[in-house]
Amino acid sequence: MKSDSSTGRINLGVSKGIIYVILTTSYVLEVDVDIPWVKWKTIVLDLFDRHAPAKVHRVKDYCNPWITKDIMCLMCQRDYVHSKAVKPNSNDPMKEYRILRNNVTSEIGKAQTNYHKHKIEENNGNNKFVYVAHN
């Protein structure tokens, strides 16, 4: 596949021409329909992967020990309301989203504080474990 060196864009005319030549010349004598289809699919997918590779997204893992199932349910509810609130002309869901967002934030803060208080009380005599539990 050729690209324009000044813009880096793909010359689709050349790409289409190459695919057309490959399809018309090498698959004419095939008896089974599946063989040309697999070859064509491979060529096209390779072309797509080369010029538009798949993006890699990082997904945050909620591995914090203070995140409970109740907090996760609140977070899911907040996300659902947010998906409704971002649509045009939707003022009421946005108010509900803000309330849920603040509730989730406060619940996470309370749970985190309780977790750290419990760990400090649990390891009261041992400073090393208090430091490890806090960090």
GROMACS elastic network, one bead per residue, 0.5 to 0.9 nm:
[ bonds ]
;  ai    aj funct       b0    kb
    1    10     6  0.73484   500
    1    11     6  0.75245   500
    1    12     6  0.83843   500
    1    14     6  0.67346   500
    1    15     6  0.56079   500
    1    18     6  0.79737   500
    1    47     6  0.82183   500
    2     5     6  0.88475   500
    2     9     6  0.87674   500
    2    10     6  0.62733   500
    2    11     6  0.59969   500
    2    12     6  0.84809   500
    2    14     6  0.67954   500
    2    15     6  0.74666   500
    3     6     6  0.87595   500
    3     7     6  0.81182   500
    3     8     6  0.57727   500
    3     9     6  0.53790   500
    3    11     6  0.53323   500
    3    12     6  0.86127   500
    3    14     6  0.89547   500
    4     7     6  0.56966   500
    4     8     6  0.52272   500
    4     9     6  0.55323   500
    4    10     6  0.64287   500
    4    11     6  0.67021   500
    5     8     6  0.52259   500
    5     9     6  0.77094   500
    6     9     6  0.82813   500
    7    10     6  0.88217   500
    9    12     6  0.88261   500
   10    13     6  0.87163   500
   10    14     6  0.85156   500
   10    15     6  0.79826   500
   10    51     6  0.78903   500
   11    14     6  0.56252   500
   11    15     6  0.65619   500
   11    16     6  0.88554   500
   12    16     6  0.59016   500
   12    17     6  0.82979   500
   13    16     6  0.52140   500
   13    17     6  0.60781   500
   13    18     6  0.86644   500
   14    18     6  0.61694   500
   14    19     6  0.86525   500
   15    18     6  0.52221   500
   15    19     6  0.62664   500
   15    20     6  0.85440   500
   15    47     6  0.85588   500
   16    19     6  0.51883   500
   16    20     6  0.60081   500
   16    21     6  0.85938   500
   17    20     6  0.50449   500
   17    21     6  0.61366   500
   17    22     6  0.85717   500
   18    21     6  0.51947   500
   18    22     6  0.61569   500
   18    23     6  0.85583   500
   19    22     6  0.51357   500
   19    23     6  0.60580   500
   19    24     6  0.85501   500
   19    40     6  0.81647   500
   19    43     6  0.77397   500
   19    44     6  0.79905   500
   20    23     6  0.51731   500
   20    24     6  0.60359   500
   20    25     6  0.84578   500
   21    24     6  0.53086   500
   21    25     6  0.59455   500
   21    26     6  0.82402   500
   22    25     6  0.56100   500
   22    26     6  0.59518   500
   22    27     6  0.78890   500
   22    40     6  0.84967   500
   23    26     6  0.60701   500
   23    27     6  0.59818   500
   23    28     6  0.80225   500
   23    36     6  0.78154   500
   23    39     6  0.87542   500
   23    40     6  0.70238   500
   24    27     6  0.62845   500
   24    28     6  0.64109   500
   25    28     6  0.62698   500
   25    29     6  0.88500   500
   26    29     6  0.74072   500
   26    30     6  0.83174   500
   26    36     6  0.85406   500
   27    30     6  0.54231   500
   27    31     6  0.89672   500
   27    35     6  0.82993   500
   27    36     6  0.57562   500
   27    39     6  0.89077   500
   28    31     6  0.85314   500
   28    36     6  0.87138   500
   30    33     6  0.71701   500
   30    35     6  0.73319   500
   30    36     6  0.71777   500
   31    35     6  0.84717   500
   32    35     6  0.59766   500
   32    36     6  0.77348   500
   33    36     6  0.59572   500
   33    37     6  0.65106   500
   33    38     6  0.89561   500
   34    37     6  0.50403   500
   34    38     6  0.60876   500
   34    39     6  0.86126   500
   35    38     6  0.52884   500
   35    39     6  0.62782   500
   35    40     6  0.86126   500
   36    39     6  0.50788   500
   36    40     6  0.59684   500
   36    41     6  0.84173   500
   37    40     6  0.51149   500
   37    41     6  0.59795   500
   37    42     6  0.84946   500
   38    41     6  0.50753   500
   38    42     6  0.60815   500
   38    43     6  0.86451   500
   39    42     6  0.51362   500
   39    43     6  0.62784   500
   39    44     6  0.87180   500
   40    43     6  0.51566   500
   40    44     6  0.61772   500
   40    45     6  0.85174   500
   41    44     6  0.52224   500
   41    45     6  0.59679   500
   41    46     6  0.83933   500
   42    45     6  0.52524   500
   42    46     6  0.59963   500
   42    47     6  0.84911   500
   43    46     6  0.52051   500
   43    47     6  0.61763   500
   43    48     6  0.87251   500
   44    48     6  0.62122   500
   44    49     6  0.85938   500
   45    49     6  0.60074   500
   45    50     6  0.84413   500
   46    49     6  0.50661   500
   46    50     6  0.60431   500
   46    51     6  0.86440   500
   47    50     6  0.52136   500
   47    51     6  0.62997   500
   47    52     6  0.82724   500
   48    51     6  0.53345   500
   48    52     6  0.54511   500
   48    53     6  0.70118   500
   49    52     6  0.53216   500
   49    54     6  0.70870   500
   50    53     6  0.60211   500
   52    55     6  0.88029   500
   60    63     6  0.88308   500
   61    64     6  0.84796   500
   62    65     6  0.84183   500
   62    67     6  0.71724   500
   63    66     6  0.86551   500
   63    67     6  0.76575   500
   64    67     6  0.56916   500
   64    68     6  0.89603   500
   64   112     6  0.88316   500
   65    68     6  0.76027   500
   65   112     6  0.84304   500
   65   115     6  0.79186   500
   66   108     6  0.74782   500
   66   111     6  0.55334   500
   66   112     6  0.55170   500
   66   113     6  0.88271   500
   66   114     6  0.82907   500
   66   115     6  0.61197   500
   67    70     6  0.81487   500
   67    71     6  0.60652   500
   67    72     6  0.69170   500
   67   108     6  0.69694   500
   67   111     6  0.72920   500
   67   112     6  0.80709   500
   68    71     6  0.52405   500
   68    72     6  0.62639   500
   68    73     6  0.86911   500
   68   111     6  0.84262   500
   69    73     6  0.61107   500
   69    74     6  0.85897   500
   70    73     6  0.50936   500
   70    74     6  0.62953   500
   70    75     6  0.86465   500
   71    75     6  0.61385   500
   71    76     6  0.86402   500
   71   104     6  0.68158   500
   71   107     6  0.70147   500
   71   108     6  0.71590   500
   72    76     6  0.61776   500
   72    77     6  0.85604   500
   72   104     6  0.89320   500
   73    76     6  0.50788   500
   73    77     6  0.61343   500
   73    78     6  0.85091   500
   74    77     6  0.50489   500
   74    78     6  0.60502   500
   74    79     6  0.85919   500
   74   100     6  0.74721   500
   74   101     6  0.88087   500
   74   103     6  0.81761   500
   74   104     6  0.63192   500
   75    79     6  0.61226   500
   75    80     6  0.85658   500
   75   100     6  0.81985   500
   75   101     6  0.80136   500
   75   104     6  0.64656   500
   76    79     6  0.50663   500
   76    80     6  0.61299   500
   76    81     6  0.86343   500
   77    80     6  0.51004   500
   77    81     6  0.62381   500
   77    82     6  0.85200   500
   77    97     6  0.89569   500
   77   100     6  0.78759   500
   78    81     6  0.52257   500
   78    82     6  0.60641   500
   78    83     6  0.87171   500
   78    96     6  0.85629   500
   78    97     6  0.60248   500
   78    98     6  0.85769   500
   78    99     6  0.88626   500
   78   100     6  0.55346   500
   78   101     6  0.62466   500
   78   104     6  0.79251   500
   79    83     6  0.62464   500
   79    84     6  0.87861   500
   79    97     6  0.81380   500
   79   101     6  0.88549   500
   80    83     6  0.52309   500
   80    84     6  0.66336   500
   80    85     6  0.87378   500
   80    97     6  0.88237   500
   81    84     6  0.51050   500
   81    85     6  0.60286   500
   81    86     6  0.88099   500
   81    93     6  0.62966   500
   81    94     6  0.77378   500
   81    96     6  0.72529   500
   81    97     6  0.56534   500
   81   100     6  0.84800   500
   82    86     6  0.61980   500
   82    87     6  0.89475   500
   82    93     6  0.73921   500
   82    94     6  0.70488   500
   82    96     6  0.86747   500
   82    97     6  0.56975   500
   82    98     6  0.87317   500
   83    86     6  0.57170   500
   83    87     6  0.72794   500
   84    87     6  0.58588   500
   84    90     6  0.76448   500
   84    93     6  0.64418   500
   84    94     6  0.80917   500
   84    97     6  0.89736   500
   85    88     6  0.78699   500
   85    89     6  0.86496   500
   85    90     6  0.57330   500
   85    91     6  0.71079   500
   85    92     6  0.76813   500
   85    95     6  0.83967   500
   85    96     6  0.84693   500
   85    97     6  0.70605   500
   86    89     6  0.87172   500
   86    90     6  0.73051   500
   86    93     6  0.84593   500
   86    94     6  0.74791   500
   87    90     6  0.61715   500
   88    91     6  0.85797   500
   90    93     6  0.60256   500
   90    94     6  0.67749   500
   91    94     6  0.52367   500
   91    95     6  0.65755   500
   91    96     6  0.89389   500
   92    95     6  0.53286   500
   92    96     6  0.64624   500
   92    97     6  0.86744   500
   93    97     6  0.59457   500
   93    98     6  0.86089   500
   94    98     6  0.62164   500
   94    99     6  0.86753   500
   95    98     6  0.52212   500
   95    99     6  0.64016   500
   95   100     6  0.87485   500
   96    99     6  0.51606   500
   96   100     6  0.62179   500
   96   101     6  0.85413   500
   97   100     6  0.50825   500
   97   101     6  0.59305   500
   97   102     6  0.85489   500
   98   102     6  0.61789   500
   98   103     6  0.85472   500
   99   102     6  0.52728   500
   99   103     6  0.62017   500
   99   104     6  0.87024   500
  100   104     6  0.60773   500
  100   105     6  0.85333   500
  101   104     6  0.52005   500
  101   105     6  0.62198   500
  101   106     6  0.86789   500
  102   105     6  0.50861   500
  102   106     6  0.61352   500
  102   107     6  0.85248   500
  103   106     6  0.52055   500
  103   107     6  0.60224   500
  103   108     6  0.85244   500
  104   107     6  0.51249   500
  104   108     6  0.60941   500
  104   109     6  0.85484   500
  105   108     6  0.52463   500
  105   109     6  0.62250   500
  105   110     6  0.87103   500
  106   109     6  0.50144   500
  106   110     6  0.61309   500
  106   111     6  0.85447   500
  107   110     6  0.50919   500
  107   111     6  0.60296   500
  107   112     6  0.84493   500
  108   111     6  0.51128   500
  108   112     6  0.59905   500
  108   113     6  0.85033   500
  109   112     6  0.51594   500
  109   113     6  0.61189   500
  109   114     6  0.85826   500
  110   113     6  0.51604   500
  110   114     6  0.61296   500
  110   115     6  0.85282   500
  111   114     6  0.51273   500
  111   115     6  0.60367   500
  111   116     6  0.86687   500
  112   115     6  0.50532   500
  112   116     6  0.62617   500
  112   117     6  0.85750   500
  113   116     6  0.53057   500
  113   117     6  0.61034   500
  113   118     6  0.85518   500
  114   117     6  0.50590   500
  114   118     6  0.60244   500
  114   119     6  0.85797   500
  115   118     6  0.52092   500
  115   119     6  0.62662   500
  115   120     6  0.87040   500
  116   119     6  0.50674   500
  116   120     6  0.61164   500
  116   121     6  0.85529   500
  116   133     6  0.75193   500
  116   134     6  0.65082   500
  117   120     6  0.51662   500
  117   121     6  0.61470   500
  117   122     6  0.84455   500
  118   121     6  0.51471   500
  118   122     6  0.59324   500
  118   123     6  0.86131   500
  119   123     6  0.61469   500
  119   124     6  0.82724   500
  119   129     6  0.86141   500
  119   130     6  0.68974   500
  119   133     6  0.63544   500
  119   134     6  0.77801   500
  120   123     6  0.52793   500
  120   124     6  0.56584   500
  120   127     6  0.89487   500
  120   129     6  0.83999   500
  120   130     6  0.55455   500
  120   131     6  0.87635   500
  120   133     6  0.76596   500
  120   134     6  0.79968   500
  121   125     6  0.86869   500
  121   130     6  0.86815   500
  122   125     6  0.85405   500
  122   130     6  0.84956   500
  123   126     6  0.54491   500
  123   127     6  0.73244   500
  123   128     6  0.86351   500
  123   129     6  0.60980   500
  123   130     6  0.57649   500
  123   133     6  0.86521   500
  124   127     6  0.71828   500
  124   129     6  0.86388   500
  124   130     6  0.72101   500
  125   129     6  0.89310   500
  125   130     6  0.86740   500
  126   129     6  0.57208   500
  126   130     6  0.65254   500
  126   131     6  0.89757   500
  127   131     6  0.62059   500
  127   132     6  0.86520   500
  128   131     6  0.52511   500
  128   132     6  0.62659   500
  128   133     6  0.85870   500
  129   133     6  0.58252   500
  129   134     6  0.83214   500
  130   133     6  0.51381   500
  130   134     6  0.60650   500
  130   135     6  0.86387   500
  131   134     6  0.51567   500
  131   135     6  0.62421   500
  132   135     6  0.52479   500
